Amino acid sequence: MLLLNATGYALFNVPHLAMPAELTVNYHERTRLISFPVAGAAAGQLIIWFRGGAAGHAAATWLLGVIIVLSCVACLGRLHAAR
């Protein structure tokens, strides 16, 4: 199970972390793009740590889902405005 989990994580995370370098050559824009997922993961971990159990996981899922959707909308809006 650990091998399966690590493989799935690597298949997702490596392209995900390489994507900002393909989107922009500006260092500050890349930092801003990658900061959203990192902040979301940190917030989700804090919710799980403080609340724990199924309630903490459910709250983290909703919070991270909202952050992911808002991040995607913000990125697409910036890309569309740049064109």
Gaussian input, Z-matrix of N, CA and C with variables (Angstrom, degrees):
# hf/3-21g

backbone

0 1
 N
 C     1     B1
 C     2     B2     1     A1
 N     3     B3     2     A2     1     D1
 C     4     B4     3     A3     2     D2
 C     5     B5     4     A4     3     D3
 N     6     B6     5     A5     4     D4
 C     7     B7     6     A6     5     D5
 C     8     B8     7     A7     6     D6
 N     9     B9     8     A8     7     D7
 C    10    B10     9     A9     8     D8
 C    11    B11    10    A10     9     D9
 N    12    B12    11    A11    10    D10
 C    13    B13    12    A12    11    D11
 C    14    B14    13    A13    12    D12
 N    15    B15    14    A14    13    D13
 C    16    B16    15    A15    14    D14
 C    17    B17    16    A16    15    D15
 N    18    B18    17    A17    16    D16
 C    19    B19    18    A18    17    D17
 C    20    B20    19    A19    18    D18
 N    21    B21    20    A20    19    D19
 C    22    B22    21    A21    20    D20
 C    23    B23    22    A22    21    D21
 N    24    B24    23    A23    22    D22
 C    25    B25    24    A24    23    D23
 C    26    B26    25    A25    24    D24
 N    27    B27    26    A26    25    D25
 C    28    B28    27    A27    26    D26
 C    29    B29    28    A28    27    D27
 N    30    B30    29    A29    28    D28
 C    31    B31    30    A30    29    D29
 C    32    B32    31    A31    30    D30
 N    33    B33    32    A32    31    D31
 C    34    B34    33    A33    32    D32
 C    35    B35    34    A34    33    D33
 N    36    B36    35    A35    34    D34
 C    37    B37    36    A36    35    D35
 C    38    B38    37    A37    36    D36
 N    39    B39    38    A38    37    D37
 C    40    B40    39    A39    38    D38
 C    41    B41    40    A40    39    D39
 N    42    B42    41    A41    40    D40
 C    43    B43    42    A42    41    D41
 C    44    B44    43    A43    42    D42
 N    45    B45    44    A44    43    D43
 C    46    B46    45    A45    44    D44
 C    47    B47    46    A46    45    D45
 N    48    B48    47    A47    46    D46
 C    49    B49    48    A48    47    D47
 C    50    B50    49    A49    48    D48
 N    51    B51    50    A50    49    D49
 C    52    B52    51    A51    50    D50
 C    53    B53    52    A52    51    D51
 N    54    B54    53    A53    52    D52
 C    55    B55    54    A54    53    D53
 C    56    B56    55    A55    54    D54
 N    57    B57    56    A56    55    D55
 C    58    B58    57    A57    56    D56
 C    59    B59    58    A58    57    D57
 N    60    B60    59    A59    58    D58
 C    61    B61    60    A60    59    D59
 C    62    B62    61    A61    60    D60
 N    63    B63    62    A62    61    D61
 C    64    B64    63    A63    62    D62
 C    65    B65    64    A64    63    D63
 N    66    B66    65    A65    64    D64
 C    67    B67    66    A66    65    D65
 C    68    B68    67    A67    66    D66
 N    69    B69    68    A68    67    D67
 C    70    B70    69    A69    68    D68
 C    71    B71    70    A70    69    D69
 N    72    B72    71    A71    70    D70
 C    73    B73    72    A72    71    D71
 C    74    B74    73    A73    72    D72
 N    75    B75    74    A74    73    D73
 C    76    B76    75    A75    74    D74
 C    77    B77    76    A76    75    D75
 N    78    B78    77    A77    76    D76
 C    79    B79    78    A78    77    D77
 C    80    B80    79    A79    78    D78
 N    81    B81    80    A80    79    D79
 C    82    B82    81    A81    80    D80
 C    83    B83    82    A82    81    D81
 N    84    B84    83    A83    82    D82
 C    85    B85    84    A84    83    D83
 C    86    B86    85    A85    84    D84
 N    87    B87    86    A86    85    D85
 C    88    B88    87    A87    86    D86
 C    89    B89    88    A88    87    D87
 N    90    B90    89    A89    88    D88
 C    91    B91    90    A90    89    D89
 C    92    B92    91    A91    90    D90
 N    93    B93    92    A92    91    D91
 C    94    B94    93    A93    92    D92
 C    95    B95    94    A94    93    D93
 N    96    B96    95    A95    94    D94
 C    97    B97    96    A96    95    D95
 C    98    B98    97    A97    96    D96
 N    99    B99    98    A98    97    D97
 C   100   B100    99    A99    98    D98
 C   101   B101   100   A100    99    D99
 N   102   B102   101   A101   100   D100
 C   103   B103   102   A102   101   D101
 C   104   B104   103   A103   102   D102
 N   105   B105   104   A104   103   D103
 C   106   B106   105   A105   104   D104
 C   107   B107   106   A106   105   D105
 N   108   B108   107   A107   106   D106
 C   109   B109   108   A108   107   D107
 C   110   B110   109   A109   108   D108
 N   111   B111   110   A110   109   D109
 C   112   B112   111   A111   110   D110
 C   113   B113   112   A112   111   D111
 N   114   B114   113   A113   112   D112
 C   115   B115   114   A114   113   D113
 C   116   B116   115   A115   114   D114
 N   117   B117   116   A116   115   D115
 C   118   B118   117   A117   116   D116
 C   119   B119   118   A118   117   D117
 N   120   B120   119   A119   118   D118
 C   121   B121   120   A120   119   D119
 C   122   B122   121   A121   120   D120
 N   123   B123   122   A122   121   D121
 C   124   B124   123   A123   122   D122
 C   125   B125   124   A124   123   D123
 N   126   B126   125   A125   124   D124
 C   127   B127   126   A126   125   D125
 C   128   B128   127   A127   126   D126
 N   129   B129   128   A128   127   D127
 C   130   B130   129   A129   128   D128
 C   131   B131   130   A130   129   D129
 N   132   B132   131   A131   130   D130
 C   133   B133   132   A132   131   D131
 C   134   B134   133   A133   132   D132
 N   135   B135   134   A134   133   D133
 C   136   B136   135   A135   134   D134
 C   137   B137   136   A136   135   D135
 N   138   B138   137   A137   136   D136
 C   139   B139   138   A138   137   D137
 C   140   B140   139   A139   138   D138
 N   141   B141   140   A140   139   D139
 C   142   B142   141   A141   140   D140
 C   143   B143   142   A142   141   D141
 N   144   B144   143   A143   142   D142
 C   145   B145   144   A144   143   D143
 C   146   B146   145   A145   144   D144
 N   147   B147   146   A146   145   D145
 C   148   B148   147   A147   146   D146
 C   149   B149   148   A148   147   D147
 N   150   B150   149   A149   148   D148
 C   151   B151   150   A150   149   D149
 C   152   B152   151   A151   150   D150
 N   153   B153   152   A152   151   D151
 C   154   B154   153   A153   152   D152
 C   155   B155   154   A154   153   D153
 N   156   B156   155   A155   154   D154
 C   157   B157   156   A156   155   D155
 C   158   B158   157   A157   156   D156
 N   159   B159   158   A158   157   D157
 C   160   B160   159   A159   158   D158
 C   161   B161   160   A160   159   D159
 N   162   B162   161   A161   160   D160
 C   163   B163   162   A162   161   D161
 C   164   B164   163   A163   162   D162
 N   165   B165   164   A164   163   D163
 C   166   B166   165   A165   164   D164
 C   167   B167   166   A166   165   D165
 N   168   B168   167   A167   166   D166
 C   169   B169   168   A168   167   D167
 C   170   B170   169   A169   168   D168
 N   171   B171   170   A170   169   D169
 C   172   B172   171   A171   170   D170
 C   173   B173   172   A172   171   D171
 N   174   B174   173   A173   172   D172
 C   175   B175   174   A174   173   D173
 C   176   B176   175   A175   174   D174
 N   177   B177   176   A176   175   D175
 C   178   B178   177   A177   176   D176
 C   179   B179   178   A178   177   D177
 N   180   B180   179   A179   178   D178
 C   181   B181   180   A180   179   D179
 C   182   B182   181   A181   180   D180
 N   183   B183   182   A182   181   D181
 C   184   B184   183   A183   182   D182
 C   185   B185   184   A184   183   D183
 N   186   B186   185   A185   184   D184
 C   187   B187   186   A186   185   D185
 C   188   B188   187   A187   186   D186
 N   189   B189   188   A188   187   D187
 C   190   B190   189   A189   188   D188
 C   191   B191   190   A190   189   D189
 N   192   B192   191   A191   190   D190
 C   193   B193   192   A192   191   D191
 C   194   B194   193   A193   192   D192
 N   195   B195   194   A194   193   D193
 C   196   B196   195   A195   194   D194
 C   197   B197   196   A196   195   D195
 N   198   B198   197   A197   196   D196
 C   199   B199   198   A198   197   D197
 C   200   B200   199   A199   198   D198
 N   201   B201   200   A200   199   D199
 C   202   B202   201   A201   200   D200
 C   203   B203   202   A202   201   D201
 N   204   B204   203   A203   202   D202
 C   205   B205   204   A204   203   D203
 C   206   B206   205   A205   204   D204
 N   207   B207   206   A206   205   D205
 C   208   B208   207   A207   206   D206
 C   209   B209   208   A208   207   D207
 N   210   B210   209   A209   208   D208
 C   211   B211   210   A210   209   D209
 C   212   B212   211   A211   210   D210
 N   213   B213   212   A212   211   D211
 C   214   B214   213   A213   212   D212
 C   215   B215   214   A214   213   D213
 N   216   B216   215   A215   214   D214
 C   217   B217   216   A216   215   D215
 C   218   B218   217   A217   216   D216
 N   219   B219   218   A218   217   D217
 C   220   B220   219   A219   218   D218
 C   221   B221   220   A220   219   D219
 N   222   B222   221   A221   220   D220
 C   223   B223   222   A222   221   D221
 C   224   B224   223   A223   222   D222
 N   225   B225   224   A224   223   D223
 C   226   B226   225   A225   224   D224
 C   227   B227   226   A226   225   D225
 N   228   B228   227   A227   226   D226
 C   229   B229   228   A228   227   D227
 C   230   B230   229   A229   228   D228
 N   231   B231   230   A230   229   D229
 C   232   B232   231   A231   230   D230
 C   233   B233   232   A232   231   D231
 N   234   B234   233   A233   232   D232
 C   235   B235   234   A234   233   D233
 C   236   B236   235   A235   234   D234
 N   237   B237   236   A236   235   D235
 C   238   B238   237   A237   236   D236
 C   239   B239   238   A238   237   D237
 N   240   B240   239   A239   238   D238
 C   241   B241   240   A240   239   D239
 C   242   B242   241   A241   240   D240
 N   243   B243   242   A242   241   D241
 C   244   B244   243   A243   242   D242
 C   245   B245   244   A244   243   D243
 N   246   B246   245   A245   244   D244
 C   247   B247   246   A246   245   D245
 C   248   B248   247   A247   246   D246

   B1=1.4415
   B2=1.5265
   B3=1.3320
   B4=1.4682
   B5=1.5302
   B6=1.3243
   B7=1.4640
   B8=1.5386
   B9=1.3269
   B10=1.4524
   B11=1.5292
   B12=1.3244
   B13=1.4601
   B14=1.5298
   B15=1.3146
   B16=1.4620
   B17=1.5288
   B18=1.3267
   B19=1.4599
   B20=1.5226
   B21=1.3141
   B22=1.4643
   B23=1.5173
   B24=1.3262
   B25=1.4607
   B26=1.5238
   B27=1.3196
   B28=1.4684
   B29=1.5307
   B30=1.3251
   B31=1.4614
   B32=1.5280
   B33=1.3220
   B34=1.4601
   B35=1.5215
   B36=1.3217
   B37=1.4631
   B38=1.5280
   B39=1.3047
   B40=1.4629
   B41=1.5308
   B42=1.3402
   B43=1.4685
   B44=1.5327
   B45=1.3187
   B46=1.4619
   B47=1.5300
   B48=1.3117
   B49=1.4642
   B50=1.5283
   B51=1.3252
   B52=1.4627
   B53=1.5278
   B54=1.3247
   B55=1.4569
   B56=1.5340
   B57=1.3388
   B58=1.4694
   B59=1.5268
   B60=1.3170
   B61=1.4659
   B62=1.5269
   B63=1.3243
   B64=1.4574
   B65=1.5218
   B66=1.3284
   B67=1.4611
   B68=1.5189
   B69=1.3392
   B70=1.4541
   B71=1.5273
   B72=1.3212
   B73=1.4653
   B74=1.5246
   B75=1.3261
   B76=1.4574
   B77=1.5245
   B78=1.3225
   B79=1.4643
   B80=1.5249
   B81=1.3096
   B82=1.4608
   B83=1.5317
   B84=1.3163
   B85=1.4658
   B86=1.5213
   B87=1.3301
   B88=1.4699
   B89=1.5200
   B90=1.3247
   B91=1.4607
   B92=1.5173
   B93=1.3194
   B94=1.4631
   B95=1.5281
   B96=1.3249
   B97=1.4673
   B98=1.5247
   B99=1.3160
   B100=1.4582
   B101=1.5248
   B102=1.3430
   B103=1.4609
   B104=1.5255
   B105=1.3328
   B106=1.4593
   B107=1.5351
   B108=1.3347
   B109=1.4691
   B110=1.5255
   B111=1.3195
   B112=1.4724
   B113=1.5218
   B114=1.3351
   B115=1.4675
   B116=1.5234
   B117=1.3259
   B118=1.4602
   B119=1.5192
   B120=1.3163
   B121=1.4651
   B122=1.5251
   B123=1.3191
   B124=1.4632
   B125=1.5281
   B126=1.3270
   B127=1.4623
   B128=1.5280
   B129=1.3235
   B130=1.4568
   B131=1.5135
   B132=1.3109
   B133=1.4661
   B134=1.5235
   B135=1.3292
   B136=1.4658
   B137=1.5244
   B138=1.3324
   B139=1.4627
   B140=1.5205
   B141=1.3243
   B142=1.4629
   B143=1.5257
   B144=1.3150
   B145=1.4583
   B146=1.5222
   B147=1.3294
   B148=1.4553
   B149=1.5253
   B150=1.3176
   B151=1.4610
   B152=1.5240
   B153=1.3098
   B154=1.4553
   B155=1.5255
   B156=1.2971
   B157=1.4545
   B158=1.5136
   B159=1.3209
   B160=1.4610
   B161=1.5268
   B162=1.3370
   B163=1.4677
   B164=1.5217
   B165=1.3243
   B166=1.4663
   B167=1.5152
   B168=1.3170
   B169=1.4651
   B170=1.5320
   B171=1.3205
   B172=1.4684
   B173=1.5274
   B174=1.3285
   B175=1.4654
   B176=1.5260
   B177=1.3311
   B178=1.4670
   B179=1.5247
   B180=1.3260
   B181=1.4540
   B182=1.5241
   B183=1.3190
   B184=1.4598
   B185=1.5207
   B186=1.3211
   B187=1.4600
   B188=1.5240
   B189=1.3156
   B190=1.4562
   B191=1.5273
   B192=1.3210
   B193=1.4543
   B194=1.5223
   B195=1.3256
   B196=1.4620
   B197=1.5240
   B198=1.3261
   B199=1.4688
   B200=1.5263
   B201=1.3223
   B202=1.4652
   B203=1.5316
   B204=1.3237
   B205=1.4598
   B206=1.5262
   B207=1.3273
   B208=1.4658
   B209=1.5278
   B210=1.3231
   B211=1.4642
   B212=1.5218
   B213=1.3220
   B214=1.4681
   B215=1.5253
   B216=1.3197
   B217=1.4625
   B218=1.5260
   B219=1.3340
   B220=1.4658
   B221=1.5249
   B222=1.3239
   B223=1.4738
   B224=1.5191
   B225=1.3142
   B226=1.4531
   B227=1.5280
   B228=1.3196
   B229=1.4477
   B230=1.5142
   B231=1.3288
   B232=1.4666
   B233=1.5125
   B234=1.3261
   B235=1.4615
   B236=1.5239
   B237=1.3202
   B238=1.4567
   B239=1.5253
   B240=1.3233
   B241=1.4709
   B242=1.5270
   B243=1.3323
   B244=1.4647
   B245=1.5280
   B246=1.2957
   B247=1.4674
   B248=1.4740
   A1=110.96
   A2=116.04
   A3=118.96
   A4=110.35
   A5=116.66
   A6=120.66
   A7=110.53
   A8=116.78
   A9=120.70
   A10=110.90
   A11=116.53
   A12=121.22
   A13=110.73
   A14=118.09
   A15=121.82
   A16=111.42
   A17=117.12
   A18=120.77
   A19=110.87
   A20=116.57
   A21=120.25
   A22=111.69
   A23=116.49
   A24=120.60
   A25=110.69
   A26=117.15
   A27=120.82
   A28=111.24
   A29=116.78
   A30=119.90
   A31=111.82
   A32=116.97
   A33=120.49
   A34=111.78
   A35=117.05
   A36=121.31
   A37=113.46
   A38=119.20
   A39=120.45
   A40=111.29
   A41=119.62
   A42=118.02
   A43=112.44
   A44=116.42
   A45=120.46
   A46=111.06
   A47=117.47
   A48=120.45
   A49=112.13
   A50=117.67
   A51=120.57
   A52=112.26
   A53=117.20
   A54=121.09
   A55=113.86
   A56=121.47
   A57=119.00
   A58=113.99
   A59=117.64
   A60=120.11
   A61=110.93
   A62=117.20
   A63=120.81
   A64=112.28
   A65=116.71
   A66=120.52
   A67=113.00
   A68=117.10
   A69=119.73
   A70=110.63
   A71=116.05
   A72=120.31
   A73=110.58
   A74=117.32
   A75=121.90
   A76=109.95
   A77=116.42
   A78=122.41
   A79=111.20
   A80=117.68
   A81=121.57
   A82=111.80
   A83=117.61
   A84=120.31
   A85=110.89
   A86=116.84
   A87=119.32
   A88=110.63
   A89=116.35
   A90=120.19
   A91=110.52
   A92=117.28
   A93=121.50
   A94=110.36
   A95=117.81
   A96=120.94
   A97=111.85
   A98=117.35
   A99=120.52
   A100=111.82
   A101=117.19
   A102=119.74
   A103=112.17
   A104=118.48
   A105=120.46
   A106=112.24
   A107=119.81
   A108=118.62
   A109=112.78
   A110=116.63
   A111=119.64
   A112=110.12
   A113=117.27
   A114=120.65
   A115=110.84
   A116=117.16
   A117=120.40
   A118=112.49
   A119=116.71
   A120=120.12
   A121=110.87
   A122=116.62
   A123=120.36
   A124=110.77
   A125=116.98
   A126=120.34
   A127=111.00
   A128=116.37
   A129=119.79
   A130=112.87
   A131=117.17
   A132=120.81
   A133=111.16
   A134=116.76
   A135=119.51
   A136=111.59
   A137=116.74
   A138=119.12
   A139=110.63
   A140=116.12
   A141=119.75
   A142=109.90
   A143=117.16
   A144=120.91
   A145=111.01
   A146=117.12
   A147=119.65
   A148=112.81
   A149=117.52
   A150=119.94
   A151=112.25
   A152=116.57
   A153=120.97
   A154=113.40
   A155=115.43
   A156=122.26
   A157=114.24
   A158=114.16
   A159=120.62
   A160=111.72
   A161=117.68
   A162=120.34
   A163=110.74
   A164=116.99
   A165=120.42
   A166=112.30
   A167=116.41
   A168=120.32
   A169=111.05
   A170=116.71
   A171=120.05
   A172=110.13
   A173=117.18
   A174=120.74
   A175=110.56
   A176=116.48
   A177=120.49
   A178=110.63
   A179=117.30
   A180=121.02
   A181=110.87
   A182=117.08
   A183=120.38
   A184=111.56
   A185=116.73
   A186=119.82
   A187=111.02
   A188=116.66
   A189=119.65
   A190=111.40
   A191=117.42
   A192=120.05
   A193=111.75
   A194=116.40
   A195=120.63
   A196=110.49
   A197=116.41
   A198=120.21
   A199=110.50
   A200=117.54
   A201=121.22
   A202=110.57
   A203=116.98
   A204=119.86
   A205=110.39
   A206=117.25
   A207=120.27
   A208=111.77
   A209=116.90
   A210=120.62
   A211=111.22
   A212=116.19
   A213=119.72
   A214=110.64
   A215=116.43
   A216=119.97
   A217=109.98
   A218=116.95
   A219=120.25
   A220=111.73
   A221=116.66
   A222=119.95
   A223=111.22
   A224=116.90
   A225=119.48
   A226=111.09
   A227=117.15
   A228=120.83
   A229=111.60
   A230=116.74
   A231=120.58
   A232=110.98
   A233=117.28
   A234=119.65
   A235=110.70
   A236=116.32
   A237=119.81
   A238=110.65
   A239=117.58
   A240=121.15
   A241=111.33
   A242=116.51
   A243=120.28
   A244=111.53
   A245=117.47
   A246=120.94
   A247=107.57
   D1=-37.66
   D2=178.97
   D3=-64.24
   D4=-41.90
   D5=178.44
   D6=-62.32
   D7=-42.57
   D8=178.38
   D9=-64.59
   D10=-43.32
   D11=178.88
   D12=-63.82
   D13=-46.56
   D14=-179.18
   D15=-64.33
   D16=-37.90
   D17=178.45
   D18=-66.24
   D19=-46.57
   D20=178.15
   D21=-62.20
   D22=-41.41
   D23=178.77
   D24=-63.03
   D25=-43.30
   D26=-179.62
   D27=-66.85
   D28=-39.11
   D29=179.16
   D30=-64.45
   D31=-30.09
   D32=177.48
   D33=-87.42
   D34=-46.98
   D35=-168.04
   D36=-74.42
   D37=-36.86
   D38=-178.71
   D39=-63.20
   D40=-50.51
   D41=176.41
   D42=-65.77
   D43=-34.97
   D44=-179.65
   D45=-62.79
   D46=-41.44
   D47=179.69
   D48=-77.14
   D49=-23.30
   D50=178.11
   D51=-83.70
   D52=-18.90
   D53=-175.35
   D54=-59.78
   D55=-44.03
   D56=-179.20
   D57=-58.30
   D58=-32.02
   D59=178.58
   D60=-67.25
   D61=-28.02
   D62=177.72
   D63=-82.27
   D64=-25.12
   D65=-176.77
   D66=-80.18
   D67=-34.40
   D68=-176.13
   D69=-152.47
   D70=151.77
   D71=176.71
   D72=-96.53
   D73=-7.20
   D74=-178.75
   D75=-80.23
   D76=125.18
   D77=-178.55
   D78=-58.53
   D79=-45.31
   D80=-176.16
   D81=-67.55
   D82=-36.44
   D83=176.19
   D84=-67.34
   D85=-40.60
   D86=177.26
   D87=-62.13
   D88=-42.43
   D89=179.10
   D90=-62.46
   D91=-42.72
   D92=179.35
   D93=-64.04
   D94=-41.83
   D95=-179.30
   D96=-63.34
   D97=-41.87
   D98=-176.48
   D99=-80.17
   D100=-17.95
   D101=-178.19
   D102=-69.98
   D103=-29.74
   D104=-178.93
   D105=-63.40
   D106=-50.28
   D107=178.85
   D108=-65.24
   D109=-35.50
   D110=179.40
   D111=-66.18
   D112=-43.75
   D113=178.50
   D114=-64.15
   D115=-39.79
   D116=178.08
   D117=-64.11
   D118=-42.18
   D119=178.32
   D120=-64.56
   D121=-40.38
   D122=178.69
   D123=-64.27
   D124=-43.23
   D125=179.00
   D126=-63.50
   D127=-42.92
   D128=178.06
   D129=-62.94
   D130=-40.54
   D131=178.13
   D132=-64.57
   D133=-38.52
   D134=177.74
   D135=-65.17
   D136=-41.36
   D137=178.75
   D138=-62.44
   D139=-44.82
   D140=179.58
   D141=-63.55
   D142=-40.27
   D143=-177.42
   D144=-66.42
   D145=-42.07
   D146=-177.62
   D147=-78.30
   D148=-40.55
   D149=-174.64
   D150=-96.49
   D151=-36.62
   D152=178.43
   D153=62.54
   D154=173.13
   D155=175.05
   D156=61.72
   D157=-162.28
   D158=-176.77
   D159=-66.18
   D160=-35.88
   D161=-179.95
   D162=-64.84
   D163=-41.55
   D164=178.21
   D165=-65.43
   D166=-40.72
   D167=178.93
   D168=-66.71
   D169=-40.18
   D170=179.15
   D171=-65.24
   D172=-43.81
   D173=179.30
   D174=-63.32
   D175=-42.29
   D176=179.38
   D177=-64.31
   D178=-39.23
   D179=179.51
   D180=-62.11
   D181=-46.26
   D182=179.39
   D183=-66.03
   D184=-44.12
   D185=-179.47
   D186=-62.29
   D187=-47.97
   D188=-179.36
   D189=-66.51
   D190=-35.90
   D191=176.70
   D192=-61.17
   D193=-44.17
   D194=178.24
   D195=-64.13
   D196=-44.18
   D197=-179.85
   D198=-62.81
   D199=-41.65
   D200=-179.69
   D201=-64.25
   D202=-45.44
   D203=-179.89
   D204=-63.52
   D205=-46.12
   D206=179.31
   D207=-62.89
   D208=-38.00
   D209=177.99
   D210=-64.87
   D211=-42.60
   D212=179.00
   D213=-63.83
   D214=-43.22
   D215=179.53
   D216=-63.32
   D217=-43.48
   D218=179.42
   D219=-62.94
   D220=-42.97
   D221=179.75
   D222=-65.81
   D223=-43.83
   D224=179.85
   D225=-66.18
   D226=-36.38
   D227=177.37
   D228=-64.42
   D229=-41.31
   D230=178.57
   D231=-68.46
   D232=-39.19
   D233=178.53
   D234=-66.68
   D235=-40.18
   D236=179.23
   D237=-67.21
   D238=-39.25
   D239=179.83
   D240=-68.61
   D241=-29.86
   D242=-178.91
   D243=-72.27
   D244=-23.25
   D245=-179.07
   D246=-82.32

